[in-house]
Amino acid sequence: MTSGSLPAATVPRPLPAGPVTEVYLFGTCLVDLFTPSAGVSTVRLLQREGVRVIFPQGQSCCGQPAYNSGHPEEARAVARAQIPLFSKDIPIVIPSGSCGGMIRQHWPHLFAGQPEEAAACAIAARIWELSEFLLHVLKVSLEDHGAPETVTWHSSCHAMREMGLTDEPKRLLGQLKNVTVAPLQRERECCGFGGTFAVRHADVSAAMVADKCADIESTGAATVLGGDCGCLMNISGALDQKRSAVGSQHLADYLWERTQ
């Protein structure tokens, strides 16, 4: 897949009314602890478009680990602490389809009948994953300053199935004139991470990521890109273990580095 090969984009949800001049950034736990550069690149990409980025310092976790492990009370306690931090009626951008899916799809159910229900639903409605926000809301036009390169793209399960993303990241990559995106044959298959799934079902998880890595290496790409740090952590770890020459990078870092 090369630049200019995609049909016209379809906006998946209602756009914010009027021009967007400021947003919140929900940084996510994994970005904070393992790939802070992805958070910094997200801020830089947004700021370059004239958007002021507000990062509430008290933010922590969206509550997904506890929620997926069957502990709704613990998940509510964690998520509840985030609600007052994002009270301003502006978009909330997340460089993660997983955390975005948790807030957009599951917070309304998690807080149903709770005092915070209205506030939680209001936040859920303002959640935007980074690639959909750049493409549909800001309508960015990217200028590639990098050398010719072939990459491949891993679509995370939550981004596709909970956030409703289809080809938004690949549309952004398609704007980079020197980048060729080699398609994965098993793109829609899970990498095997799934948070606590990788711990509870380690053997199954390992088999799934082995399949994913074999698919990645078969493309001949120099780098596998993704929009979820959990997936990338799992895939890069498996690639490193087998001493693969394929690197990995978050979409935000890749876009920023090639367009400076």
N, C-alpha and C positions, 0 to 999 in steps of 0.2 A: 504494500500500500504506500503510495507516494502522495506528496502534496497535491491538493486540488482534485482528488479522486472521489470525494464524498458528496452526496446530494445535499440539498438545502437542509439546514438544521430545523428540528421541531422543538419548540420551547415546551418543556415537560410540565410546567406549572405556572400559575399567574406570576407576573413580574412585579417587583416593587413599583409603587406609584411614584412617578417623577424620578429625577436623577438621584443616584446614590452618592452621597458625599462622605459618609462615615459608616463603619461597620464594627461589630464586635468580632474578635477572634477567640474561638474556643480552641485552645491549643492541643488538647488531648494528653493523656498520661504518657503514651508511648513517644509522642513527639517531645514532650518535656524531658523524659528520662533517657531516651535512646537516640532520637534523631532531631535534636533541637534545630539543626540547620534547615530542616523542612519548615519549621515554624518561622524562622527568620526569612527564608525565601518567600513564604506566603505573604508576610508583611511587606516585603519589598515589591512583590508583584502588584499588590493592591495599592500601595503608596504611589507607585509609578503611574497608576491610572488616576491619580488625584484623590484617592480615597483615604480618609483618616481612619486609622485602625486603633480601636480601643481594646486593650488586653487587661481584663480584670485580674488583679494579682491574686485574689483569693480563690480562684477557680481550681478545681482538682479533677475529679472523675465524673463521667456521665452516669455511672451506676451499672454499666453493662456487665461487668464480671459477676457481680452478685446476682443480678437479674437472670443471667443465662445459667447460673448455677442453682436456680430455684429458691432464691432468698429475696423475695420482694420487699420485705421490711427493711433489710439492710440496704438494698438498692435505693429505696425511697430516702433513707437517711442521707446517703451520699448525694443523690440527685437534688434533694431538697436544699442543700447548702449552696447549690449553684444558682437557684432561681432568682434570688434578689440581686445577683451580680449582673444579670442581663435584662434589666427592667426597661431600658430605653427602647422605644419602638423603632429599631433599626435592624437590618439583616445581621445574622450571625453566621460567619463563615467558618467552616471546619475542614481542615486538610485530611479528612478521613471519612469514607463512606460508612465505616462501621459505627463510629461514635455518632455520626450524623443520623444514621438509621435508627439507632437507639433512641435518640431524642425525638426525632420527627415521628417515628412510628409507634414507639413504646411508652414514651412519657405520658401521652394522653390516657392510656390504659393504666399505667402504673399509679397515676394520681387521680383516677376516677373516684369521685366521692370524697376526696380529700380537700382540705381547705385551700391547697395550692393548685387545684385542678385548673382553674381559669388561667392562672399565670403560666402553668406548665404547658397548656395548650397554645397559649400565645407565643411562647418560646418555640415550640415545635413548628409552628407555622412560619417562623422566621429563619429556620435553619437552611443553609445552602452549603453543599459540598463545594470545595474550591473550584474544580473544573467547570461545573455547571454555572457557578457564579461568574467566573471569568468569561465564559462563552456567551451565556444568555443574558446576563444582567449588564456586565461591563462591555461586552462585545469587543474584546481585545483584538488587536491586530499585531501579531508578533513578527519581528524581523530577526532572522537567523544570522548570527555572527560566528557560528561554529563550523568546523571542518565536516566534510561528508562522513556520515556514520549510519550504520544500521542498528536499530534497536527493536525490541519487542515489548508488547504491553500485556501485563497481567491485570485482568478485571476482577476486583474482589467481589465476593458473593453479596455482601451487604450493600455495596454501591449499586450493583445491578438490581438486586431483588427487593431491597428496602428503600433505597434512594431513587430508584427508577432511572439510573443512569444507563445510557446505551453506548454511544460513541463520543461523548463529550471530550474525554481526554485525547482520543485519536484525532478529533477535529482540531484541537489545539496543536498537537504534534504535526498535523498536516499543513499547518501554516509555516513550518520550519523547512525552508527550501532545500537544505542539505541533509535532511533526516529522512531515512526510509524506515517505515514501520513494517517489520516482518510479522505476519499474523501467526498466532499460535493455533495449532490444530485442536487443542483442548482448552481453549480460552475460557469457556464457561464452567470448567471444572474447578472445584475448590482446591486450594494449595495444601489443605490439611491442617491449617493453624487453628482457627476457631476458638482462640483463647484457651479456656480450660479444657476444651476438647483434646488439644494436643497433649495434655497431661493425663487425662483420664483414659484416653484411647491412643496411647503413644505409638503402638505398632501400626494401627490404621493410619494415623497421621503421617508417620514416616513413609508408608507406602504411597500415600497421596502426594506428598511433596516430591518423592522420587520420580513419579510420573510427570509432575509439573516441570521439574528440572530437566528431565530428558526432552520434553517438548521444547523448552526454552533453548537448550543447546542445539537442537536440530535446526533451528532457524538460522543459525550462523550469526546471530546478533551479538554485538559487543556488550550490550547492556540490557537488562530487563528493568522496565519502569513500572511503577505502581503508584496508587494513590492512598494506600493504607499501610501504615508502618508495621502493623502486625503481620500482614502477608509478607512484606519485604523482609522482615526480620527472620521469618521462617524460611523463606526461599533462599535468602543470601546465606543463612547458616548452613543449609543443605548443600548449596553450591560450593561454599568454602570447604566443607567437610570432604567433598570429592575433588577438591583442588581444581575446580573449574576456572576457566579464564573469563567467564561471563561475570560482569559486574552488576550491581543493582543500585537503583537510585529512586528517590521519591520524585514524583512529577514536578512538584514545586521547585526543588533544587535544579532539576534538569532544565526547566523552562527559564529560570532566572539566569543560570550559567550561560546558556546559549544566546540569550537576548540582551546581554549587557552591552 
